[in-house]
Amino acid sequence: PTNPWKTFYQGINAANLAISEIPKVDEGEFPTSTRKEELIAEARFLRGWFHSNIMLTYCYWWSEDESSPYGILYKGEVTTPDNAYGGRLTVGESWEKIFDDIDYGIEHMSKTFTTPRRVSLIFAKAWKAKLLMIRGEYEDALDLVQDCLDALPAAGIAMQADMAEHFKQSWDS
């Protein structure tokens, strides 16, 4: 994107719109009894994903959680002129908000992979594992990576065993 900051916050606003409006839709409008909650979970995960990208790109993500004031400008509701401006969170508060959304998504998203056009539980777990590794929480990250590997959706999908070959094949890997 030409302006990642703007793109991330537009995505957050879209996720917030979904989070605020999906609960207002009648249950009978959804194809299954769980789909409404799954859509909210996808939106919550995406809000966490966008905020984590902002954290990793523009904030002091490596700083001490409580002593660094250089966290994200958190947006937890649809942006209006009344709430457009706000202060930064600390680094620790930022991670807490990010993981709250990602964990909500992991807990409530569909357990089955149906389409690459939507976020999936496997992607959410893999993303959380990445963030945990960045934060040095390797054991929890490893558990999530193993969950992802155990839940791959189809036969024939496997990790590339030879990393040199992985990079040679690039997108075909």
C-alpha positions, 0 to 999 in steps of 0.5 A, a space after each residue: 500500500 502507498 500509505 500503510 498507516 492509513 490502510 491499517 486504520 481503515 481496516 481497523 475502522 471496517 472491523 469495528 463497524 462489523 463488530 458493532 453492527 453484526 450483533 444487530 442482525 437477526 439470528 435467522 439471517 445467518 446460514 448457521 447458528 454459529 456463523 454470527 459469532 464466527 463473523 464477529 470473531 473474524 472481525 476481532 481477529 482482524 482488528 488485532 492483526 491490523 493493530 499488531 501491524 501498526 505496533 510492529 511498524 510504527 511503535 516501540 514494540 521491543 520496549 519494556 511493557 509498562 515503562 514505554 509510552 510508545 504503543 499504538 493509538 488504539 481504536 476499539 470503536 467505529 471512528 467518529 469526529 468525537 472519538 477520532 483523537 486519543 492518546 497512545 497506549 503503553 507498549 504493554 497496554 498495546 500488546 494486551 489489547 492486541 492479544 485480547 482481540 486475537 485470542 477472542 478470534 481464536 476462541 470463536 472462529 470456525 474450526 474448519 477451513 472453508 475458503 482462503 478468502 477469509 481469515 482462518 483459525 490456522 492463520 490466527 494461531 500462526 499470527 499469534 505464534 509469530 507475535 509471541 516469538 517476537 516477544 520471546 515467549 517461545 514455548 507458547 509459540 511452539 505449542 501454537 505452531 504445532 497446533 497449526 501443523 496438526 490442523 493443516 486442512 488437506 493431504 499434501 500440504 506440508 512444511 518445506 523440509 529444506 529451507 534452501 529449496 524453499 527460497 529457490 522455489 519462492 512462491 511455488 514452495 
